[in-house]
Amino acid sequence: MHCPACKDTSLITSERAGIEVDYCPNCRGIWLDRGELDKIIERSATEALGPGAAHREQHAQPAHKQKRNLITELFDF
């Protein structure tokens, strides 16, 4: 499939955390198939509300260290 924005660049498919993501290596645009955004939202909410969520918020890492979460992991190309 070709990138909807670039028109002439083929999308690359990558699977991360069980979710298939199509992205353009040229413009770095990201496209999701039906239901994939729902999976991302559901897993992200599960991570945020998991055991010890309140404890993690109180002891958050300094701003210069970015916590790796599902969204960061999915879209780190």
SEZA-357025 format. One record per atom (N, C-alpha, C, O): x, y, z; residue in one letter. Coordinates in steps of 0.1 Angstrom, whole numbers, padded with zeros to 4 digits, always signed. Example, Ala and Ser with C-alpha at 12.3 -4.5 7.8 and 13.67 -1.06 7.14 Angstrom:
<pts>
+0132-0057+0078A +0123-0045+0078A +0132-0033+0078A +0142-0033+0085A +0128-0022+0071S +0137-0011+0071S +0129+0000+0079S +0134+0011+0080S 
</pts>
This chain:
<pts>
+0008-0012+0000M +0000+0000+0000M +0009+0012+0000M +0020+0012+0006M +0005+0023-0007H +0012+0035-0008H +0008+0045+0003H -0004+0045+0007H +0017+0054+0007C +0014+0064+0017C +0004+0074+0011C +0005+0079+0000C -0007+0076+0019P -0017+0086+0014P -0012+0100+0013P -0017+0108+0005P -0002+0103+0021A +0004+0117+0020A +0014+0118+0009A +0014+0128+0002A +0023+0109+0008C +0034+0110-0002C +0031+0105-0016C +0037+0109-0025C +0021+0096-0016K +0016+0090-0029K +0025+0080-0035K +0020+0070-0041K +0038+0082-0035D +0047+0073-0042D +0056+0064-0033D +0063+0056-0038D +0054+0066-0020T +0062+0058-0011T +0054+0047-0005T +0042+0049-0001T +0060+0035-0005S +0052+0023+0001S +0053+0023+0016S +0064+0027+0022S +0042+0020+0022L +0042+0019+0037L +0049+0006+0041L +0050-0004+0035L +0055+0007+0053I +0062-0004+0060I +0053-0008+0071I +0048+0000+0079I +0051-0021+0072T +0043-0027+0083T +0052-0032+0094T +0062-0039+0092T +0049-0028+0106S +0056-0033+0118S +0047-0037+0129S +0036-0031+0131S +0050-0048+0136E +0041-0052+0147E +0049-0049+0160E +0060-0054+0162E +0042-0042+0168R +0047-0039+0182R +0036-0042+0192R +0025-0037+0191R +0040-0049+0202A +0031-0052+0213A +0018-0059+0208A +0007-0056+0213A +0019-0066+0197G +0007-0073+0192G -0002-0064+0183G -0013-0068+0180G +0002-0052+0180I -0005-0043+0172I +0002-0039+0160I +0014-0036+0160I -0004-0041+0148E +0002-0039+0135E +0001-0024+0132E -0010-0018+0131E +0012-0018+0129V +0013-0003+0126V +0019-0002+0112V +0029-0008+0109V +0012+0006+0103D +0018+0009+0090D +0023+0023+0091D +0017+0032+0096D +0036+0025+0086Y +0042+0038+0087Y +0050+0041+0074Y +0054+0032+0067Y +0051+0054+0071C +0058+0058+0059C +0073+0062+0063C +0074+0071+0072C +0083+0056+0057P +0096+0060+0061P +0100+0074+0056P +0110+0079+0060P +0093+0079+0046N +0096+0092+0041N +0090+0103+0049N +0098+0112+0054N +0077+0104+0052C +0071+0115+0059C +0069+0111+0074C +0065+0119+0082C +0072+0098+0077R +0070+0093+0091R +0055+0093+0096R +0053+0093+0108R +0046+0093+0086G +0032+0092+0090G +0029+0078+0094G +0035+0069+0090G +0019+0077+0103I +0015+0064+0108I +0000+0062+0106I -0008+0071+0108I -0003+0050+0101W -0017+0046+0098W -0020+0033+0105W -0012+0024+0106W -0032+0033+0111L -0037+0021+0118L -0049+0016+0111L -0057+0023+0105L -0051+0002+0111D -0062-0004+0106D -0074-0004+0116D -0072+0000+0127D -0086-0007+0111R -0097-0007+0120R -0095-0015+0133R -0090-0027+0132R -0098-0009+0144G -0097-0016+0157G -0083-0014+0164G -0082-0017+0176G -0073-0010+0156E -0060-0009+0162E -0059+0002+0172E -0052+0001+0182E -0065+0013+0169L -0065+0025+0178L -0072+0021+0191L -0068+0025+0202L -0083+0013+0190D -0090+0009+0202D -0081+0000+0211D -0082+0001+0223D -0073-0009+0204K -0064-0017+0212K -0054-0009+0219K -0050-0012+0231K -0048+0001+0213I -0038+0010+0219I -0044+0017+0231I -0038+0018+0241I -0056+0023+0229I -0063+0030+0240I -0066+0020+0252I -0063+0024+0263I -0070+0009+0249E -0074-0001+0259E -0061-0005+0267E -0061-0005+0279E -0050-0008+0260R -0038-0012+0267R -0032-0001+0274R -0026-0003+0285R -0033+0011+0269S -0027+0023+0276S -0035+0025+0289S -0028+0028+0299S -0048+0024+0288A -0056+0026+0300A -0053+0015+0311A -0053+0018+0323A -0051+0003+0306T -0048-0008+0315T -0035-0006+0322T -0033-0008+0334T -0025-0001+0315E -0011+0002+0321E -0013+0013+0331E -0007+0013+0342E -0020+0024+0328A -0022+0035+0337A -0029+0032+0349A -0026+0037+0360A -0039+0022+0349L -0047+0019+0360L -0042+0006+0367L -0049+0001+0376L -0031+0001+0362G -0026-0012+0368G -0022-0010+0383G -0022+0001+0388G -0018-0021+0389P -0015-0021+0403P -0003-0011+0406P +0007-0011+0398P -0005-0003+0416G +0006+0006+0420G +0006+0019+0412G +0016+0026+0412G -0005+0022+0404A -0005+0034+0396A -0003+0046+0404A +0005+0055+0400A -0010+0047+0415A -0009+0059+0424A +0006+0060+0429A +0011+0071+0430A +0012+0049+0433H +0025+0049+0438H +0035+0054+0428H +0044+0061+0431H +0033+0049+0415R +0042+0054+0404R +0041+0069+0402R +0051+0075+0399R +0029+0074+0403E +0027+0089+0400E +0034+0097+0411E +0040+0107+0408E +0034+0092+0423Q +0041+0099+0434Q +0056+0099+0433Q +0063+0109+0436Q +0061+0089+0427H +0076+0087+0426H +0079+0088+0411H +0087+0079+0406H +0074+0097+0404A +0077+0099+0389A +0091+0102+0387A +0098+0108+0395A +0096+0097+0375Q +0110+0100+0372Q +0112+0115+0368Q +0102+0121+0364Q +0124+0120+0370P +0127+0134+0365P +0123+0136+0351P +0123+0126+0343P +0121+0148+0347A +0116+0152+0334A +0126+0148+0323A +0122+0145+0312A +0139+0147+0326H +0149+0144+0316H +0150+0129+0312H +0155+0125+0302H +0143+0121+0320K +0142+0106+0317K +0128+0103+0313K +0119+0105+0320K +0127+0099+0300Q +0114+0096+0295Q +0110+0082+0298Q +0118+0072+0295Q +0099+0080+0304K +0094+0066+0307K +0089+0060+0294K +0082+0066+0286K +0093+0047+0292R +0089+0040+0281R +0075+0034+0284R +0073+0026+0293R +0065+0038+0276N +0052+0032+0277N +0047+0027+0264N +0055+0027+0254N +0035+0021+0264L +0030+0015+0252L +0030+0024+0240L +0035+0020+0229L +0026+0037+0241I +0025+0046+0230I +0039+0049+0225I +0041+0049+0213I +0048+0052+0234T +0062+0055+0230T +0068+0043+0223T +0075+0044+0213T +0066+0031+0228E +0071+0019+0222E +0065+0016+0208E +0073+0012+0199E +0052+0018+0207L +0046+0016+0194L +0051+0026+0183L +0053+0021+0171L +0053+0038+0186F +0055+0048+0176F +0070+0052+0176F +0073+0063+0171F +0079+0045+0181D +0093+0048+0181D +0099+0041+0168D +0104+0030+0169D +0099+0048+0157F +0105+0043+0145F +0118+0050+0141F +0124+0047+0131F 
</pts>
